[in-house]
Amino acid sequence: MPEVREAVDAIKEAIDELREIPLLSYEVMDADLAVGSNRVQHGLARTPQGWLIADRDSVATLYRTAWTTRDITLQASAAITVRILVF
């Protein structure tokens, strides 16, 4: 049944295209950050394209200094607990 095979292939291709959209593939994690450099593991299995602060318990300046296929390194100006979305 070639028609069925073509339909399955088209569905697989459409799913693969959706997986390329960064915000459809993300991890949400909570992290207790100390002053200075903090490495937070994510489960994306790829280098992230961005990150967002979803919640925090105090005031601090946060910025990314590095990221890999396994973790993101955040610099914090004060001790803070954050919920971040990594995509």
BELCORNOR-V885853 format. One record per residue. N is the residue number from 1. RES is the residue in three letters. PHI is phi as a letter, one per 20 degrees, with the letter a starting at -180 (NA if undefined). OMEGA is omega in radians with two decimals (* if undefined). Layout:
N_RES_PHI_OMEGA, N_RES_PHI_OMEGA
This chain:
1_MET_NA_-3.11, 2_PRO_f_-3.13, 3_GLU_f_3.14, 4_VAL_f_3.12, 5_ARG_f_3.12, 6_GLU_f_3.12, 7_ALA_f_3.12, 8_VAL_f_3.11, 9_ASP_f_3.13, 10_ALA_f_3.11, 11_ILE_f_3.11, 12_LYS_g_3.13, 13_GLU_f_3.12, 14_ALA_f_3.11, 15_ILE_f_3.11, 16_ASP_f_3.11, 17_GLU_f_3.11, 18_LEU_f_3.13, 19_ARG_f_3.13, 20_GLU_f_3.14, 21_ILE_e_-2.99, 22_PRO_g_-3.06, 23_LEU_f_3.05, 24_LEU_e_3.10, 25_SER_c_-3.05, 26_TYR_b_3.04, 27_GLU_c_3.04, 28_VAL_d_-3.13, 29_MET_b_3.04, 30_ASP_d_-3.13, 31_ALA_b_2.98, 32_ASP_e_-3.06, 33_LEU_d_3.05, 34_ALA_e_3.04, 35_VAL_f_3.13, 36_GLY_o_-3.04, 37_SER_e_-3.10, 38_ASN_c_3.09, 39_ARG_e_-3.12, 40_VAL_c_-3.14, 41_GLN_f_3.04, 42_HIS_c_-3.10, 43_GLY_d_-3.07, 44_LEU_f_-3.06, 45_ALA_m_3.05, 46_ARG_b_3.08, 47_THR_f_-3.12, 48_PRO_f_3.06, 49_GLN_d_3.12, 50_GLY_a_3.10, 51_TRP_b_-3.13, 52_LEU_c_3.01, 53_ILE_e_3.13, 54_ALA_e_3.13, 55_ASP_a_3.08, 56_ARG_b_-3.08, 57_ASP_d_3.10, 58_SER_a_-3.11, 59_VAL_e_3.06, 60_ALA_a_2.99, 61_THR_e_3.11, 62_LEU_c_3.00, 63_TYR_b_-3.11, 64_ARG_e_3.07, 65_THR_d_3.12, 66_ALA_a_2.95, 67_TRP_b_-3.12, 68_THR_c_3.09, 69_THR_f_-3.11, 70_ARG_d_-3.06, 71_ASP_b_3.07, 72_ILE_c_3.12, 73_THR_d_-3.11, 74_LEU_d_3.06, 75_GLN_d_-3.12, 76_ALA_d_3.13, 77_SER_e_3.12, 78_ALA_b_3.06, 79_ALA_f_-3.04, 80_ILE_b_2.97, 81_THR_d_-3.10, 82_VAL_c_2.91, 83_ARG_d_-3.13, 84_ILE_c_3.04, 85_LEU_d_3.14, 86_VAL_d_-3.10, 87_PHE_c_*
